Amino acid sequence: MATDSVFHWARIAAPGKSFAVLAKSLEETTLPALSREGGNRWALANGLFGLWNHEVILVTSWAKGARPGAFLSGKLPVGASLAESYEFVATVRPETDAPLEDAGVYVHRLFGVDAANVDRFVALSDDAWKTFESASDYQSQPQGLFRQRAHPAEGGLMLLVTWYDRLESWERSRTPPSEAAANFRERAMITTRSVAYPTRLIGTNPAVRGMGAG
């Protein structure tokens, strides 16, 4: 059973600073402030591509009744701002609030899914993972699938966070086992838009094969 916590996903920008400087400020000031209010770090990551070099993604978990969005905006480092943020609740994963910690690539995918199609999107994903994450051509494990806390009837967002051991695995997973592929094709039919942010957890080794400069 999935955790009933609230997850706050935020893309934070600080023009004129590198992601490393921004992350350090968040770790020294913002995260302790959030912790005092009951917010726990789930993921703090920089983009491999798709994000500006002065941006990071911060995901925090909160008790069921919390309202983290407004609180975070007042606790950001000087010069930082929220470029994008959403409150989500888990569907079938994760089962706990334990923070992400393994080295590798974490792809954050936002999907536009109308509220009437959320349950079908979740069922297709959950069924696809049975063969998707056991494939021998790549290493992958979906970490969390979330829907917006107040999911709009139209234009709502879902968040999928998937771990890969390296960037090549993400590329190879574009041709998953046939059973999973069929589910993903049907899932695409009920998706109105999507964007992917491949990231690396702050503090993990950037020299892992497939994650260097190129």
C-alpha positions as CSV (number, residue, x, y, z in Angstrom):
1,M,0.0,0.0,0.0
2,A,1.3,3.4,-0.9
3,T,2.1,6.0,1.7
4,D,-0.6,8.6,2.4
5,S,1.9,11.4,2.8
6,V,1.9,14.6,0.7
7,F,4.8,15.0,-1.7
8,H,5.8,18.5,-2.7
9,W,7.7,18.7,-6.0
10,A,9.5,21.9,-6.8
11,R,11.8,23.1,-9.5
12,I,13.9,25.9,-7.9
13,A,16.0,28.4,-9.7
14,A,18.7,30.9,-8.6
15,P,20.0,32.8,-11.6
16,G,23.7,33.7,-11.3
17,K,24.4,30.7,-9.1
18,S,25.4,27.1,-10.1
19,F,23.2,24.2,-9.1
20,A,25.9,23.2,-6.6
21,V,25.8,26.6,-4.8
22,L,22.0,26.5,-4.8
23,A,21.9,23.0,-3.4
24,K,24.3,23.8,-0.7
25,S,22.2,26.8,0.4
26,L,19.1,24.6,0.4
27,E,20.8,22.0,2.5
28,E,22.1,24.5,5.0
29,T,19.0,26.7,5.5
30,T,15.9,25.6,3.7
31,L,15.9,21.9,4.5
32,P,16.4,22.4,8.2
33,A,13.6,24.9,8.2
34,L,11.3,22.5,6.5
35,S,12.3,19.7,8.8
36,R,11.3,21.8,11.8
37,E,7.8,22.1,10.3
38,G,7.6,18.3,9.5
39,G,8.9,18.3,5.9
40,N,11.4,15.6,5.0
41,R,13.8,15.5,2.1
42,W,12.8,12.8,-0.4
43,A,15.1,13.9,-3.3
44,L,17.4,16.9,-4.1
45,A,18.7,16.6,-7.6
46,N,20.4,18.5,-10.5
47,G,19.6,18.0,-14.1
48,L,21.7,16.0,-16.5
49,F,19.9,17.9,-19.3
50,G,16.5,19.7,-19.6
51,L,17.1,22.0,-16.6
52,W,19.1,25.2,-16.4
53,N,22.5,24.9,-14.7
54,H,21.2,27.2,-11.9
55,E,18.2,24.9,-11.2
56,V,17.5,21.9,-8.9
57,I,14.6,19.7,-8.2
58,L,13.6,19.3,-4.6
59,V,11.0,16.8,-3.5
60,T,9.9,16.7,0.2
61,S,7.4,14.5,2.0
62,W,4.9,15.8,4.6
63,A,2.1,14.5,6.8
64,K,-1.2,14.0,5.2
65,G,-2.8,17.3,6.3
66,A,0.2,19.6,5.6
67,R,0.2,22.5,3.1
68,P,3.9,22.6,2.1
69,G,3.7,24.8,-1.0
70,A,3.2,28.1,0.6
71,F,5.7,27.4,3.3
72,L,8.5,26.5,1.0
73,S,8.3,29.8,-0.9
74,G,9.1,31.7,2.3
75,K,12.1,29.6,3.2
76,L,14.1,29.7,0.0
77,P,17.7,31.1,-0.1
78,V,18.2,34.7,-1.1
79,G,17.9,35.1,-4.9
80,A,16.1,31.7,-5.3
81,S,12.5,31.3,-6.5
82,L,10.1,28.6,-7.4
83,A,10.1,28.0,-11.2
84,E,7.4,25.3,-10.9
85,S,5.8,23.4,-8.0
86,Y,3.0,20.9,-7.3
87,E,1.6,19.0,-4.4
88,F,1.2,15.3,-5.1
89,V,-0.1,12.2,-3.4
90,A,1.2,8.6,-4.1
91,T,-0.8,6.1,-6.0
92,V,0.9,2.6,-6.0
93,R,4.4,3.8,-5.1
94,P,6.2,4.7,-2.9
95,E,5.1,2.6,0.1
96,T,7.2,4.7,2.5
97,D,8.7,8.2,2.7
98,A,12.3,6.9,2.8
99,P,14.5,9.3,0.8
100,L,16.0,8.3,-2.5
101,E,19.7,7.5,-2.0
102,D,21.1,5.2,-4.7
103,A,23.5,6.6,-7.3
104,G,22.3,6.6,-10.9
105,V,19.8,8.5,-13.0
106,Y,16.4,9.5,-11.7
107,V,14.0,10.6,-14.5
108,H,11.2,12.8,-13.3
109,R,8.4,12.7,-15.8
110,L,5.3,14.9,-15.6
111,F,2.3,13.7,-17.6
112,G,-0.9,15.6,-18.4
113,V,-3.7,13.3,-17.4
114,D,-7.4,14.2,-16.9
115,A,-8.9,13.1,-13.6
116,A,-11.2,10.6,-15.3
117,N,-8.2,8.7,-16.7
118,V,-6.0,8.7,-13.6
119,D,-7.0,5.2,-12.3
120,R,-6.5,3.7,-15.8
121,F,-3.1,5.4,-16.1
122,V,-2.1,3.9,-12.7
123,A,-3.3,0.4,-13.6
124,L,-1.5,0.4,-16.9
125,S,1.7,1.5,-15.3
126,D,1.5,-1.0,-12.4
127,D,0.9,-3.8,-14.8
128,A,3.6,-2.7,-17.2
129,W,6.2,-2.7,-14.4
130,K,5.9,-6.4,-13.9
131,T,8.0,-7.0,-17.1
132,F,9.5,-3.5,-17.5
133,E,11.7,-3.6,-14.3
134,S,12.7,-7.2,-14.7
135,A,14.1,-6.8,-18.3
136,S,17.7,-7.9,-18.8
137,D,18.6,-5.2,-21.3
138,Y,18.7,-2.4,-18.7
139,Q,18.4,-1.8,-15.0
140,S,15.4,0.3,-13.9
141,Q,13.0,0.6,-11.0
142,P,10.0,3.0,-10.8
143,Q,10.3,4.8,-7.4
144,G,7.0,6.7,-7.3
145,L,3.9,7.4,-9.3
146,F,1.9,10.4,-8.0
147,R,-1.3,12.3,-8.9
148,Q,-1.9,15.9,-8.0
149,R,-3.4,16.4,-4.5
150,A,-6.3,18.3,-6.0
151,H,-6.3,16.8,-9.4
152,P,-8.2,19.0,-11.9
153,A,-10.9,17.4,-14.1
154,E,-8.9,18.5,-17.1
155,G,-5.2,19.3,-17.4
156,G,-4.1,17.7,-14.2
157,L,-0.6,16.3,-13.8
158,M,0.9,13.0,-12.7
159,L,4.5,12.5,-11.7
160,L,6.6,9.4,-12.3
161,V,10.1,9.1,-10.8
162,T,12.1,6.2,-12.2
163,W,15.6,5.1,-11.3
164,Y,18.1,3.8,-13.8
165,D,21.6,2.6,-13.1
166,R,22.9,4.8,-16.0
167,L,21.7,7.0,-18.8
168,E,22.1,4.1,-21.3
169,S,19.6,2.1,-19.4
170,W,17.0,4.9,-19.8
171,E,17.7,4.9,-23.6
172,R,17.4,1.1,-23.8
173,S,14.2,1.1,-21.8
174,R,12.5,2.9,-24.7
175,T,12.1,-0.6,-26.2
176,P,10.8,-2.5,-23.2
177,P,9.3,-6.1,-23.2
178,S,6.3,-6.4,-25.5
179,E,3.8,-6.7,-22.6
180,A,5.0,-3.5,-21.1
181,A,5.2,-1.7,-24.4
182,A,1.5,-2.4,-25.1
183,N,0.5,-0.9,-21.8
184,F,2.7,2.2,-22.4
185,R,1.1,2.7,-25.8
186,E,-2.3,2.7,-24.3
187,R,-1.1,5.0,-21.5
188,A,0.2,7.4,-24.1
189,M,-3.3,7.6,-25.6
190,I,-4.7,9.1,-22.4
191,T,-1.7,11.4,-21.9
192,T,-2.3,15.0,-23.1
193,R,1.3,16.2,-22.7
194,S,4.6,15.1,-21.0
195,V,8.1,16.3,-20.1
196,A,11.1,14.4,-18.7
197,Y,13.9,15.7,-16.5
198,P,16.8,13.2,-16.2
199,T,18.6,14.0,-12.9
200,R,21.3,12.9,-10.5
201,L,20.9,13.1,-6.8
202,I,23.1,15.8,-5.2
203,G,26.2,14.3,-3.8
204,T,26.2,11.1,-5.9
205,N,29.1,10.3,-8.2
206,P,28.9,12.2,-11.5
207,A,31.6,10.0,-13.0
208,V,29.3,7.0,-13.3
209,R,29.5,5.7,-16.9
210,G,26.9,7.4,-19.1
211,M,26.6,10.5,-16.9
212,G,29.7,12.4,-17.9
213,A,30.1,15.3,-20.3
214,G,29.3,14.6,-23.9
